[in-house]
Amino acid sequence: MKLSTRGRYGVRILLELALQGDRIIPIKVIAQNQGIPQLYLEHLVAPLIAGGLIKSSRGTKGGVRLVKPPQEIKLSQIINLLEGSVTPVDCVDEPAVCPRSNICAARDVWLEMKKAIDDILESKTLQNLVEAQKAKTLHATTTTYEI
């Protein structure tokens, strides 16, 4: 099971906004800072707006910003909005797709995997990523290498 670029880039877009504070950030700046193609990023903005995570402003000083503080935005919200359910196999969310769902021992493992993923995504907020990113950036800039 793999997250698509939609989910991964969506998290990076919101992380960039959280790192920038409560400011309106132009799409072009987010694309440059996060290494995301601008056209692709523009396609992800609409569902993030519709999902109530970001707000857009038009005009020469336009762009996007977070609607809520980073500590109130769970990674599960972002992933579910852009990816839908994160499940290893279809029968987890739709048992009717497999006639063996009610007697399948492997399905129990898939259900456990889904729960573990959901629990992790539900327990992490955008603020957790902001703190981790700042720590990684600080570590990268203070680390010296001797030859």
C-alpha positions, 0 to 999 in steps of 0.5 A: 500500500502506498500513498499517492502524490496527491496525499504526499503533496497535500501534506507538504502544501499544508506543512509549508503554510504552517511553517509560514505562519498565519500569512497568505502565501502565493501558490508559486512560492509553495511550489518552489519551496516544496518542489511541487510542480505548480500546475499539479499544486493548483489541482490540489488546492481546490479540494483543500479549500472545499475540505475547509483546510485552507482559504484562498485570496485573489489579487496581486497579493493573493495566495492561500493560508490555513483556516485553522491553527496547525495543532487543530489539523490532523494528518488523517483529515488531509489524507482522507480528503485527498486520498479517501480511505487508506486501506490495504485491500478493498474488502476492508471498507467494502466486505461485499466485494469479496464473498469470503470476507466473513471467513477470511483470516487474512482480512483480519490482518488487513483490518488491523493494518488499516486501524494502525494506519488510521490511528497514526494519522489521527494522532499526528497534527500539522503542528507535530510536522512543523516541530519535526521539520524545524528540528530537522532544519536546525540539525541540518544547519548546525551539523558540521562534517569533518574530513 
